[in-house]
Structures are given as structure tokens and as C-alpha cells.
Amino acid sequence: MTINFESIEKENIETLKFPHTEVLKDDNAINQRRTELERAMSLGNLEHSKIQIYFEDDFSKKMVETTVWAVTDESVVLKKGVGIPINRILKIS
């Protein structure tokens, strides 16, 4: 089974609505996501490397290719202060 992700520009993320529910059900996957986000932040700040973030809003699954500037307790901060709630992120690559 292949899941299709709609590609979205980071500028359009702020128009999306995000439910408060967690998209990952496994504690190990949640911990792994946090580790990957911290690594993505380091790459973004040190090397300005872009990564792909796969996430889910209230409508569908989406993917954005961007640089992570910060990771807070609740969200990932991209350029221009655009944020994605961590609990809605499925994977990072």
C-alpha cells in the first residue's frame, strides 16, 4: 500500500488547520521523531540543509521540503515563523 502525500509550499502551511490528536501511536516512533527533528534542526542551522517533513492536517497527508530553524515542545518552526505541530508529523527524511 502506497500513501500519497500532497506537496505543499511552506508559505501555505499557516492556512492549514491541525487537530490536537497524535498521528503516531507507538512511543518508540514518537521518540524517534523527536530525535530526527533535533537532527533536522542542527542541519538547518549549521548547513542550511533542507529536509522533507511528512505531516497530516485536518484534511489530508502533506509533504513540505524546507529548513527547520527551531524545535519547541509543541511545534517545528520553519522560515518566517511558520510552524507545524509536532504531534501531526508522520516522518522526516
TORGU-899163 format. One record per residue (C-alpha): residue in one letter; x, y, z. Coordinates in Angstrom, 3 decimals, always signed. Example, Ala and Ser with C-alpha at 12.3 -4.5 7.8 and 13.67 -1.06 7.14 Angstrom:
BEGIN
type->a	xx->+12.300	yy->-4.500	zz->+7.800
type->s	xx->+13.670	yy->-1.060	zz->+7.140
//
This chain:
BEGIN
type->m	xx->+0.000	yy->+0.000	zz->+0.000
type->t	xx->+1.393	yy->+3.378	zz->-1.027
type->i	xx->+0.381	yy->+6.579	zz->+0.731
type->n	xx->+0.336	yy->+9.661	zz->-1.455
type->f	xx->+1.404	yy->+12.933	zz->+0.113
type->e	xx->+0.370	yy->+16.242	zz->-1.393
type->s	xx->+3.358	yy->+18.550	zz->-1.828
type->i	xx->+2.837	yy->+21.968	zz->-0.244
type->e	xx->+4.882	yy->+25.162	zz->-0.097
type->k	xx->+5.879	yy->+26.268	zz->+3.405
type->e	xx->+4.160	yy->+29.618	zz->+2.821
type->n	xx->+0.806	yy->+27.805	zz->+2.613
type->i	xx->+1.189	yy->+25.874	zz->+5.874
type->e	xx->-0.122	yy->+28.730	zz->+8.005
type->t	xx->-3.515	yy->+28.418	zz->+6.272
type->l	xx->-3.925	yy->+24.775	zz->+7.390
type->k	xx->-5.880	yy->+23.557	zz->+10.396
type->f	xx->-4.315	yy->+20.941	zz->+12.674
type->p	xx->-6.244	yy->+18.671	zz->+15.058
type->h	xx->-4.726	yy->+18.179	zz->+18.518
type->t	xx->-4.558	yy->+14.380	zz->+18.245
type->e	xx->-1.293	yy->+12.454	zz->+17.872
type->v	xx->-0.711	yy->+10.836	zz->+14.447
type->l	xx->+1.796	yy->+8.284	zz->+15.748
type->k	xx->+0.563	yy->+5.524	zz->+18.047
type->d	xx->+3.879	yy->+3.926	zz->+19.076
type->d	xx->+6.006	yy->+5.507	zz->+21.836
type->n	xx->+9.207	yy->+4.418	zz->+20.081
type->a	xx->+8.087	yy->+6.149	zz->+16.868
type->i	xx->+7.279	yy->+9.322	zz->+18.827
type->n	xx->+10.743	yy->+9.298	zz->+20.442
type->q	xx->+12.396	yy->+8.622	zz->+17.073
type->r	xx->+10.503	yy->+11.563	zz->+15.539
type->r	xx->+11.840	yy->+13.875	zz->+18.267
type->t	xx->+15.408	yy->+12.679	zz->+17.617
type->e	xx->+15.025	yy->+13.207	zz->+13.868
type->l	xx->+13.597	yy->+16.704	zz->+14.402
type->e	xx->+16.528	yy->+17.680	zz->+16.624
type->r	xx->+18.912	yy->+16.422	zz->+13.936
type->a	xx->+16.996	yy->+18.318	zz->+11.237
type->m	xx->+17.262	yy->+21.497	zz->+13.321
type->s	xx->+21.023	yy->+21.059	zz->+13.643
type->l	xx->+21.370	yy->+20.504	zz->+9.903
type->g	xx->+19.188	yy->+23.526	zz->+9.202
type->n	xx->+21.110	yy->+25.864	zz->+11.471
type->l	xx->+24.620	yy->+24.662	zz->+10.654
type->e	xx->+24.395	yy->+23.728	zz->+6.988
type->h	xx->+21.060	yy->+25.232	zz->+5.874
type->s	xx->+20.104	yy->+21.753	zz->+4.666
type->k	xx->+16.546	yy->+21.140	zz->+3.543
type->i	xx->+14.630	yy->+18.098	zz->+4.708
type->q	xx->+11.236	yy->+16.648	zz->+3.887
type->i	xx->+8.556	yy->+16.730	zz->+6.567
type->y	xx->+5.576	yy->+14.423	zz->+6.086
type->f	xx->+2.572	yy->+15.518	zz->+8.128
type->e	xx->-1.195	yy->+15.416	zz->+8.360
type->d	xx->-3.582	yy->+18.343	zz->+8.743
type->d	xx->-7.348	yy->+18.032	zz->+9.291
type->f	xx->-7.896	yy->+17.151	zz->+5.634
type->s	xx->-5.055	yy->+15.078	zz->+4.143
type->k	xx->-1.423	yy->+13.987	zz->+4.268
type->k	xx->+1.096	yy->+16.551	zz->+3.042
type->m	xx->+4.839	yy->+16.957	zz->+2.491
type->v	xx->+6.981	yy->+20.082	zz->+2.609
type->e	xx->+10.655	yy->+20.414	zz->+1.717
type->t	xx->+12.160	yy->+23.050	zz->+3.950
type->t	xx->+14.772	yy->+24.032	zz->+6.520
type->v	xx->+13.993	yy->+23.528	zz->+10.216
type->w	xx->+15.063	yy->+26.564	zz->+12.249
type->a	xx->+13.805	yy->+25.547	zz->+15.695
type->v	xx->+12.045	yy->+22.766	zz->+17.591
type->t	xx->+9.889	yy->+23.661	zz->+20.599
type->d	xx->+7.991	yy->+21.350	zz->+22.931
type->e	xx->+4.957	yy->+21.518	zz->+20.653
type->s	xx->+5.993	yy->+22.578	zz->+17.160
type->v	xx->+8.640	yy->+22.735	zz->+14.467
type->v	xx->+9.478	yy->+26.278	zz->+13.386
type->l	xx->+10.321	yy->+26.924	zz->+9.744
type->k	xx->+11.373	yy->+30.133	zz->+7.991
type->k	xx->+9.269	yy->+33.231	zz->+8.683
type->g	xx->+7.883	yy->+31.693	zz->+11.872
type->v	xx->+5.711	yy->+29.120	zz->+10.115
type->g	xx->+5.072	yy->+26.162	zz->+12.396
type->i	xx->+3.888	yy->+22.570	zz->+12.201
type->p	xx->+2.626	yy->+20.871	zz->+15.382
type->i	xx->+4.962	yy->+18.002	zz->+16.255
type->n	xx->+2.050	yy->+15.690	zz->+17.058
type->r	xx->+0.914	yy->+15.940	zz->+13.406
type->i	xx->+4.286	yy->+14.933	zz->+11.873
type->l	xx->+4.406	yy->+11.388	zz->+10.492
type->k	xx->+8.059	yy->+11.242	zz->+9.427
type->i	xx->+11.123	yy->+13.245	zz->+8.472
type->s	xx->+13.593	yy->+12.415	zz->+5.731
//
